[in-house]
Amino acid sequence: MEEFVTYVLYSKKYNKIYIGYSSNLIQRFYSHNSIATKGYTIRYRPWMVVEVEFHMTKTNALRREKFLKSGIGRKYIHKMILPHYR
């Protein structure tokens, strides 16, 4: 059975966050930091993984990603997660 993760990346150098989901976090993280040649994440490298949440279904992972990208979700990230990494 395939497992999905919702993840939060943090660029300490630029104080930026990126929120996403994947069924292969290691490959996705490698892409954000090294492989990708276009998109948002290439401008703010290097990234570190600061939060990973496991989900049994893609639907649940997408739902959580959508919440974390909302205003309330971003406030949660900045208040509860990032203070440990700044």
C-alpha positions as CSV (number, residue, x, y, z in Angstrom):
1,M,0.0,0.0,0.0
2,E,1.3,3.4,-0.9
3,E,1.9,6.0,1.8
4,F,1.9,9.7,1.4
5,V,3.5,12.5,3.3
6,T,2.7,16.2,3.8
7,Y,5.9,18.1,4.4
8,V,7.2,21.5,5.3
9,L,10.6,22.8,4.0
10,Y,12.4,25.7,5.5
11,S,15.1,27.9,4.0
12,K,16.9,29.5,6.9
13,K,19.0,31.6,4.6
14,Y,15.9,33.3,3.2
15,N,13.4,32.6,6.0
16,K,11.0,31.0,3.5
17,I,8.7,28.0,3.8
18,Y,7.5,25.5,1.2
19,I,4.6,23.1,1.8
20,G,4.0,20.1,-0.3
21,Y,3.0,16.4,-0.4
22,S,4.6,13.3,-2.0
23,S,4.6,9.6,-2.0
24,N,8.5,9.7,-2.1
25,L,9.8,12.3,0.3
26,I,13.5,11.6,-0.2
27,Q,13.3,11.9,-4.0
28,R,11.1,15.0,-3.7
29,F,13.5,16.7,-1.2
30,Y,16.4,15.9,-3.5
31,S,14.6,17.5,-6.4
32,H,13.8,20.7,-4.4
33,N,17.5,21.0,-3.3
34,S,19.4,19.7,-6.4
35,I,17.6,18.5,-9.5
36,A,14.9,21.1,-10.2
37,T,15.8,23.8,-12.7
38,K,12.7,25.9,-12.5
39,G,10.0,26.8,-9.9
40,Y,9.8,28.5,-6.5
41,T,12.1,26.2,-4.6
42,I,15.2,26.8,-6.7
43,R,15.4,30.5,-5.7
44,Y,15.6,29.8,-1.9
45,R,18.0,26.8,-1.6
46,P,19.2,25.2,0.6
47,W,16.1,23.7,2.1
48,M,15.7,21.6,5.3
49,V,12.8,19.4,6.2
50,V,11.1,20.7,9.3
51,E,7.9,18.8,9.4
52,V,6.7,15.5,8.0
53,E,3.2,14.0,8.5
54,F,2.3,10.5,7.2
55,H,-1.1,9.8,5.6
56,M,-2.7,6.5,4.4
57,T,-4.4,8.2,1.4
58,K,-3.5,10.8,-1.2
59,T,-6.8,12.6,-0.4
60,N,-5.8,13.0,3.3
61,A,-2.3,14.3,2.3
62,L,-3.8,16.8,-0.1
63,R,-6.3,18.0,2.5
64,R,-3.6,18.5,5.1
65,E,-1.4,20.3,2.5
66,K,-4.3,22.6,1.7
67,F,-4.8,23.4,5.4
68,L,-1.1,24.1,6.0
69,K,-1.1,26.5,3.0
70,S,-4.1,28.4,4.5
71,G,-3.6,31.5,6.7
72,I,-4.3,29.4,9.9
73,G,-1.9,26.7,8.7
74,R,0.9,29.1,8.0
75,K,0.4,30.7,11.4
76,Y,0.7,27.2,13.0
77,I,3.9,26.6,11.1
78,H,5.5,29.9,12.1
79,K,4.4,29.6,15.8
80,M,4.8,25.9,16.5
81,I,7.5,24.5,14.1
82,L,9.9,27.2,12.9
83,P,11.0,28.6,16.4
84,H,12.9,25.3,16.7
85,Y,14.9,26.0,13.6
86,R,15.6,29.8,13.7
